[in-house]
Amino acid sequence: EAQEISKPYNVMQMQQINDITRVLVFKGPYPVSLTLPMIV
């Protein structure tokens, strides 16, 4: 049961990280290599 619940959560979390990264890459002063470690 726990795995079934955590799977969609992980997908949503990854999507959220991708969205945040996209915003930081296009609107922020930091390159991808610096934003990824900050998020993760």
N, CA, C and O atoms as CSV, one atom per row, in Angstrom:
chain,resi,resn,atom,element,x,y,z
A,1,GLU,N,N,0.828,-1.201,0.000
A,1,GLU,CA,C,0.000,0.000,0.000
A,1,GLU,C,C,0.868,1.259,0.000
A,1,GLU,O,O,0.599,2.210,-0.733
A,2,ALA,N,N,1.894,1.250,0.819
A,2,ALA,CA,C,2.747,2.430,0.923
A,2,ALA,C,C,3.402,2.745,-0.422
A,2,ALA,O,O,3.522,3.910,-0.803
A,3,GLN,N,N,3.820,1.713,-1.129
A,3,GLN,CA,C,4.484,1.933,-2.410
A,3,GLN,C,C,3.513,2.530,-3.424
A,3,GLN,O,O,3.885,3.411,-4.199
A,4,GLU,N,N,2.269,2.050,-3.420
A,4,GLU,CA,C,1.290,2.573,-4.361
A,4,GLU,C,C,1.021,4.057,-4.107
A,4,GLU,O,O,0.793,4.825,-5.042
A,5,ILE,N,N,1.051,4.447,-2.846
A,5,ILE,CA,C,0.793,5.846,-2.493
A,5,ILE,C,C,2.009,6.709,-2.828
A,5,ILE,O,O,1.867,7.833,-3.310
A,6,SER,N,N,3.204,6.173,-2.570
A,6,SER,CA,C,4.408,6.975,-2.753
A,6,SER,C,C,4.742,7.157,-4.227
A,6,SER,O,O,5.392,8.134,-4.597
A,7,LYS,N,N,4.301,6.220,-5.077
A,7,LYS,CA,C,4.628,6.321,-6.498
A,7,LYS,C,C,4.079,7.602,-7.129
A,7,LYS,O,O,4.854,8.378,-7.688
A,8,PRO,N,N,2.767,7.847,-7.058
A,8,PRO,CA,C,2.233,9.081,-7.638
A,8,PRO,C,C,2.822,10.315,-6.957
A,8,PRO,O,O,3.036,11.339,-7.606
A,9,TYR,N,N,3.082,10.221,-5.668
A,9,TYR,CA,C,3.667,11.352,-4.936
A,9,TYR,C,C,5.040,11.693,-5.512
A,9,TYR,O,O,5.369,12.863,-5.706
A,10,ASN,N,N,5.838,10.653,-5.785
A,10,ASN,CA,C,7.166,10.882,-6.351
A,10,ASN,C,C,7.063,11.515,-7.730
A,10,ASN,O,O,7.843,12.404,-8.072
A,11,VAL,N,N,6.101,11.058,-8.519
A,11,VAL,CA,C,5.913,11.632,-9.856
A,11,VAL,C,C,5.533,13.096,-9.742
A,11,VAL,O,O,6.055,13.935,-10.476
A,12,MET,N,N,4.625,13.410,-8.827
A,12,MET,CA,C,4.223,14.802,-8.629
A,12,MET,C,C,5.395,15.636,-8.146
A,12,MET,O,O,5.574,16.778,-8.570
A,13,GLN,N,N,6.191,15.060,-7.257
A,13,GLN,CA,C,7.344,15.775,-6.711
A,13,GLN,C,C,8.338,16.073,-7.829
A,13,GLN,O,O,8.865,17.182,-7.919
A,14,MET,N,N,8.595,15.074,-8.685
A,14,MET,CA,C,9.518,15.279,-9.797
A,14,MET,C,C,9.000,16.363,-10.717
A,14,MET,O,O,9.770,17.212,-11.168
A,15,GLN,N,N,7.697,16.351,-11.007
A,15,GLN,CA,C,7.113,17.369,-11.875
A,15,GLN,C,C,7.276,18.748,-11.257
A,15,GLN,O,O,7.564,19.727,-11.946
A,16,GLN,N,N,7.087,18.803,-9.939
A,16,GLN,CA,C,7.244,20.076,-9.234
A,16,GLN,C,C,8.680,20.570,-9.360
A,16,GLN,O,O,8.911,21.751,-9.619
A,17,ILE,N,N,9.642,19.675,-9.178
A,17,ILE,CA,C,11.057,20.035,-9.290
A,17,ILE,C,C,11.361,20.513,-10.705
A,17,ILE,O,O,12.090,21.487,-10.896
A,18,ASN,N,N,10.792,19.816,-11.704
A,18,ASN,CA,C,11.014,20.213,-13.085
A,18,ASN,C,C,10.466,21.614,-13.341
A,18,ASN,O,O,11.109,22.423,-14.010
A,19,ASP,N,N,9.280,21.899,-12.808
A,19,ASP,CA,C,8.682,23.221,-12.993
A,19,ASP,C,C,9.542,24.292,-12.327
A,19,ASP,O,O,9.811,25.339,-12.916
A,20,ILE,N,N,9.970,24.020,-11.095
A,20,ILE,CA,C,10.806,24.986,-10.365
A,20,ILE,C,C,12.110,25.218,-11.119
A,20,ILE,O,O,12.558,26.355,-11.266
A,21,THR,N,N,12.714,24.134,-11.593
A,21,THR,CA,C,13.979,24.253,-12.323
A,21,THR,C,C,13.784,25.090,-13.567
A,21,THR,O,O,14.616,25.937,-13.892
A,22,ARG,N,N,12.665,24.850,-14.277
A,22,ARG,CA,C,12.391,25.585,-15.510
A,22,ARG,C,C,12.282,27.081,-15.216
A,22,ARG,O,O,12.822,27.910,-15.949
A,23,VAL,N,N,11.576,27.412,-14.131
A,23,VAL,CA,C,11.406,28.826,-13.774
A,23,VAL,C,C,12.753,29.448,-13.434
A,23,VAL,O,O,13.058,30.557,-13.872
A,24,LEU,N,N,13.561,28.729,-12.650
A,24,LEU,CA,C,14.852,29.260,-12.234
A,24,LEU,C,C,15.793,29.413,-13.431
A,24,LEU,O,O,16.571,30.364,-13.512
A,25,VAL,N,N,15.704,28.455,-14.356
A,25,VAL,CA,C,16.605,28.491,-15.514
A,25,VAL,C,C,16.268,29.678,-16.410
A,25,VAL,O,O,17.159,30.381,-16.885
A,26,PHE,N,N,14.960,29.898,-16.638
A,26,PHE,CA,C,14.559,30.934,-17.584
A,26,PHE,C,C,14.473,32.318,-16.934
A,26,PHE,O,O,14.753,33.327,-17.581
A,27,LYS,N,N,14.090,32.363,-15.664
A,27,LYS,CA,C,13.872,33.664,-15.021
A,27,LYS,C,C,14.955,34.019,-14.011
A,27,LYS,O,O,15.101,35.182,-13.637
A,28,GLY,N,N,15.717,33.015,-13.567
A,28,GLY,CA,C,16.710,33.255,-12.527
A,28,GLY,C,C,18.104,33.481,-13.107
A,28,GLY,O,O,18.352,33.206,-14.281
A,29,PRO,N,N,18.997,33.979,-12.282
A,29,PRO,CA,C,20.368,34.263,-12.711
A,29,PRO,C,C,21.285,33.046,-12.644
A,29,PRO,O,O,22.439,33.098,-13.070
A,30,TYR,N,N,20.745,31.929,-12.093
A,30,TYR,CA,C,21.607,30.770,-11.868
A,30,TYR,C,C,21.496,29.772,-13.011
A,30,TYR,O,O,20.405,29.573,-13.547
A,31,PRO,N,N,22.609,29.136,-13.399
A,31,PRO,CA,C,22.576,28.051,-14.382
A,31,PRO,C,C,21.994,26.781,-13.773
A,31,PRO,O,O,21.846,26.680,-12.555
A,32,VAL,N,N,21.666,25.817,-14.623
A,32,VAL,CA,C,21.026,24.582,-14.162
A,32,VAL,C,C,21.915,23.865,-13.148
A,32,VAL,O,O,21.416,23.315,-12.166
A,33,SER,N,N,23.210,23.866,-13.377
A,33,SER,CA,C,24.123,23.114,-12.516
A,33,SER,C,C,24.098,23.632,-11.079
A,33,SER,O,O,24.421,22.895,-10.147
A,34,LEU,N,N,23.716,24.900,-10.897
A,34,LEU,CA,C,23.664,25.446,-9.539
A,34,LEU,C,C,22.279,25.296,-8.929
A,34,LEU,O,O,22.154,25.157,-7.712
A,35,THR,N,N,21.229,25.322,-9.760
A,35,THR,CA,C,19.874,25.262,-9.210
A,35,THR,C,C,19.514,23.846,-8.797
A,35,THR,O,O,18.788,23.661,-7.821
A,36,LEU,N,N,20.001,22.842,-9.513
A,36,LEU,CA,C,19.623,21.461,-9.208
A,36,LEU,C,C,20.070,21.031,-7.819
A,36,LEU,O,O,19.254,20.472,-7.086
A,37,PRO,N,N,21.324,21.259,-7.409
A,37,PRO,CA,C,21.747,20.867,-6.062
A,37,PRO,C,C,20.946,21.610,-4.987
A,37,PRO,O,O,20.682,21.047,-3.925
A,38,MET,N,N,20.559,22.850,-5.242
A,38,MET,CA,C,19.800,23.620,-4.259
A,38,MET,C,C,18.437,22.991,-4.036
A,38,MET,O,O,17.951,22.951,-2.906
A,39,ILE,N,N,17.803,22.492,-5.115
A,39,ILE,CA,C,16.468,21.913,-5.009
A,39,ILE,C,C,16.540,20.529,-4.382
A,39,ILE,O,O,15.763,20.207,-3.483
A,40,VAL,N,N,17.467,19.718,-4.854
A,40,VAL,CA,C,17.593,18.346,-4.353
A,40,VAL,C,C,18.346,18.380,-3.023
A,40,VAL,O,O,18.570,17.334,-2.414
